[in-house]
Amino acid sequence: MSTMNSGQPAVGTPIQQSLASSGNAERWHAFLPPRPNRARSISCWGAALIAAIALPFIFPGTLGISVLTQICIAVTFALAFNMLLGGTGMLSFGHALYFGTGAYATAHFLNYFGEAVPVVLVPLVGGLAALLIGAFIALFTVRSGKVIFAMISLAVGQLAYSAATIMTGWSGGDEGIRLDPTQAAGWGIDFGSPLAVYFLVAAWAWLAALAMHTFTRTPLGRLMNATRDNAERMNFVGFDPVMIRGLALTLSAGFAGIAGALYALAFQVVTLDTLSIAQSTNGMLHTYIGGHTTFFGPVVGAVLITVISAHLSTLTDAWSLYLGIFFVAVVVSMRRGLTGWLADLSRTGASVYRKGGAKCVVKQATPGLFGGIAICAGFVMAIEMTRSLLEGMGAPVRVSFGSLGTAFELDPRQAMYWIFAALLFAAGVGIIRKRHKNRN
């Protein structure tokens, strides 16, 4: 979540009165949080809404709408996850509990009371159910340190998953619980259409994201940031860190439940996977890769990983391995995630441009770009040939570039391809190391 970029205190607060009375308001203005740019904020959220409406027409078809729907769900869950992690510094390994609770509550509500409430309001049911569960869990999980909280959240999440596997009457077991949004009151909208379901999911994702972003600018949102940075000082000035963390967990659980409800409406079946640790891992993956120190970092991570997963899964069976290695690389080399790395890169590029112009920028960026491409190419070649040896009995691996109309094959039974992959990887590492050495 965004850190320390709240709006200026409202007119008439004790801080502003003291500044005004001192006659040094201009001098002390630099020490106050920056005033938010309302026009820019409204234009950004308006652009996001317009993009959400236009994207299904730019990427039509079942696959395109399905991927866009998954992106909206992933963004909502990642932002809810980061409300707790980025806001208070509390890492949860059991956030799938709230996601699954919202999904199951939505499924059962539609199956038993579907005609009572319009389907467009049903995500509130999932959010409320998860919020109540989160409030109960917060009573005994946020009183300890961050590490202990992470372990307790993992234990509680796995306990809920184990209970769901036993309570097959409620969870549906391996088959799950099916639901049909078309049987509910739809205000004249046919939710049997994937496009209509997408617009429902996108609208709720946009509203949830806007609500969470607005929350970061409230006093409670700022208290969460302060508790994350220094809980002892917060306790000293009179604010209870336990209460603040409990409220953060409760609200985060509620928004995660909305994400689960959107999942249920989109896929029309809720299985045990919604409660599994893999679901919690997805939220953590999206948040850390995008960057948990900014509000929109998880959005970037969710969009990027969802799109990459959708396309990589059609190209190779080792796509999950690539995602795992990418995650490790980002966590090790980009402590603030992709958004933080891009911000640093843009500042460095602007500084180089002011000193030497565009030519100097190209000269500085080219070695790193080619070094990174060489490392990735050599690594992918080695992985795919290894997979071919283990699974395909050494069959040649076909590598194609559809946009360029070219293709070639890698034969893992010939040493020359292994040598070429090793040379590519070594050359890339050498280029990167030389670049860092020259910079230092």
Secondary structure by P-SEA (a helix, b strand, c coil): cccccccccccccaaaaaaaaaccccccccccccccaaaaaaaaaaaaaaaaaacccccccaaaaaaaaaaaaaaaaaaaaaaaaaacccccccaaaaaaaaaaaaaaaaacccccccccaaaaaaaaaaaaaaaaaacccccccaaaaaaaaaaaaaaaaaaaaaacccccccccbbbbcccccccccccccaaaaaaaaaaaaaaaaaaaaaaaacaaaaaaaaaaacaaaaaaacccaaaaaaaaaaaaaaaaaaaaaaaaaaccccccccccaaaaaaaaaaaaaacccccaaaaaaaaaaaaaaaaaaacccaaaaaaaaaaaaaaacccccaaaaaaaaaaaaaaaaacccaaaaaaaaaaaaaaaaaaaaaaaaaaaaaaaaacccccbbbbbccccccccccccccaaaaaaaaaaaaaaaaaaaaaaaaac
